[in-house]
Amino acid sequence: MGTTYFIGGIHPPENKITAGCPIETFPVPAKVLLPLSQHIGAPCEALVKAGDMVEVGQKIAQGRGYVSAPVHASVSGQVKSIEPYLHPIGRQVSSIVIETDTNQPQEWANSAIPLLKLLSKDTAALRDQVQDAGIVGLGGATFPTHVKLNPPVAKPVDTLLINGAECEPYLTADHRMMMEHPQELVSGIQLLAHILGISQAYIGIEENKPDAIAALREAATKIEAKGLTINVVKLRVRYPQGSEKHLIQTILDRQVPPPPGLPMDVGVVVQNVGTVYAVYEALSLGKPLIERTVTVTGSGVRQPKNLKVRLGTQVSELLDFCDWDSEGAGKIILGGPMMGMAQYTPQLPVIKGTSGVLVQTRAEVNTAGYRDCVRCGKCVEVCPMFLMPQTLSIYAERGMFKEAEEYGLTDCILCGCCSYVCPAKRPIVQMVGLLRSLKAAAKAKG
Amino acid sequence: MLEAILVVGGIGLVSSLGLGVASQKFAVETDPKIDELERALPGANCGACGYVGCRAFAEAVISEEAPPSGCLAGGESVATAIAHLLGIDVELREKVVAQLVCLGGEGVAQAKYKYLGIGDCQAGYLLAGGDKSCRFGCLGLGSCIRVCPVDAISNDLSSGLVQIDRELCIGCGKCLAVCPKSVLELVPASQQVKVLCHSQDKGPIVRKLCRAGCLGCGLCKKVCPEKAITLEKFLAAIDPNICNVCGTCVKKCPTKCIGYISDVPPELTSPECQSNISASP
């Protein structure tokens, strides 16, 4: 039995139908759309203009602030235009369109630098390299990784947590990554630990991935860095186990203070396994973040797959590749079913935070409306943040965001457990989103 | 029994004496004019004037913060009553009413997706700008209905849009403030012809998304005998001060997005305009 200390949460059907599908490389698309904002923080400014020829891996956009991550060309080719395109967040975002040319290098040409050589390098130089590679949190939050790797002096960090929980149903990108690249991940962890100057690391994996646990346990025995211990922790299957705060609570029994509290406040840095792999590739091969693993899955897809995709590839191309049922599709979700964003069209690009594409059939989608709250309290039972979602939802219906704030509006992690169990089918997460937007609007007004 | 009556009655007597003394001694001086003014106001406490209620508005008028014509619900009659009480002349504002500038109801404007969430326009707008494919169109989720202090706005079930009762509307503008699409406008109550679309997209895009959108073709501008129509950002606009309600543009508009917003008596259409209509190609 795996461990879990946190109270609340749910256990939805896992539906990990692609767990046995090895990661396939998706062919280089004819055109990529690279939005200038693929991370949390200030958007980038384009460094190229229409008509420019770009090489794969070339930096084509750079942010001004520190909390920002550059964008790199994911293919070689010609910049066609820079204009607004639909972005997975639902808005039009200025994007660089690159048309692919015929001479594409199939593999990244640089050979790997030995780990020991990297471990003797200056930490600041390595961190700059991570920043330059445009790496962000690939679990979906897309927070720039170099910021996490540079904790302020007042907040010393002693532990690195690697998030391999992948608690979202359907998604298996991280699972496959752990099984297929355990050695690279362990190298990446050593590099991260070196940059942070710490001596203990944990990898948290849910117990429904015994093969990944075994692979990483074996790889963790071959550590080259001195004085570093890596523990692989088996976790109980529980959603949202992969939430940063809950992972810290489960593995280290430390509680992250409420917002604006961060894991740093309790001496922890959490990184997703996809991010660790990206860091390894950036430091060892000099390869910037130009591709990521995406799970294309759901009952609306006839051949679900795990794909290694160039950033900027259109979602519609991935769906065609996996033979989707475009007629019977009821909902396309980018990300997992619990926290992903539903999209009204597949004509939009894969960005750094796209962990999966889920297609649900019409029959699976609930189209009945919602009803009034019956005060059954089920949402209170499952809320992993100990909030009262029913009260928040009632406030949302009345636009009372000030009162909602007293009920922990900012603490909500939008995990969706409340909406999942609600017998009245109330869209509580959307309601929290509405309250937050009302609050932001009132704040902007002054 | 007697004892109880004496005790309770005694306590009552002493307390009432105390209250009486307190009411004299600690009385708050108020301007009797405020009370008079408050009585002249409708007393609905609707807040449309921008103050918390009728009394607050009356205080503001006395301290010359608010104009005497500031009560939108009361309109002309209340404004003159206030002016009379204050012994001043009042500048009467023209009555304005809210107007929905979108005709893109169900079956007219293309839907982007099926929205199943909360019945609130702001919430719908957060999901990719709402379920209307036209980024300017009315979402019809009715946030304006809920803020209207006089219940002048209702759901139009046949079109999925909202409709505004011009008689009830007091022109407070609260609905404009909550509309995320800015699809409501305040227009002079006397205006009779209006372009009922506010899409600033180019013609081909509008044509693709909606059957009743302004294409910015400029035909109305060309045929208007009074030159009352201007074209900006692919959108026509009618100047109500110049328009003489001849109806040429209404007839000529290819997408029928110019309409009469108040009931126009047919005799308003002048003979020379009639000849204009028949003469134009």
Interface residues (C-beta under 8 A of the other chain):
Chain A: L86 G90 R91 A342 Q343 Y344 N366 T367 G369 A396 E397 G399 P427 Q430 M431 G433 L434 S437 L438
Chain B: K112 Y113 K114 L116 G117 I118 D120 Q122 A123 L126 L127 A128 G129
